[in-house]
C-alpha cells in the first residue's frame, strides 16, 4: 500500500519519521523500552497493582528497571501512583484514563505482531 492509498497519515505534513519532532517518534519515546509495554499490559489486565505484584508478574525485570519505568510512565501521565498512609506503607499503580486510549493501539500492534510472526 502506498502512502497515497493509506487513509491514516503516520506523520504530519511532509515530516520524515526520522526527524526529532515527529509525533510517531514522540509516542515511541514514551512507550518505548523493554519494560513499559509489559507494565501497561499488566496494569490493564489486573487493574490497580502493588509494586511487588508487578515485579513478580513481569519476569526478568530488575527492581531498578521496574522503578525507573514506573517513574517515567507516571511522569508521562500514563499511570497513576497512589500511596496509602497505613502501616505497612501501601502503594498501588493503575492506568490513567488517558492511557485507555492507548490500549486499542497496543492491541492492534499485538495483532500485527502475531501476523508477521506467522
Secondary structure, DSSP 8 states (H G I E B T S, - for coil): --TTT-SS-SSSTT--TTSTT-HHHHHHHHH-STTHHHHHHHHHHH-SEEHHHHHHHSTT--HHHHHHHHHHHHHTTSEEEEEE-SSS-EEEEEE-TTTHHHHHHHHHHHHHHHHHH-
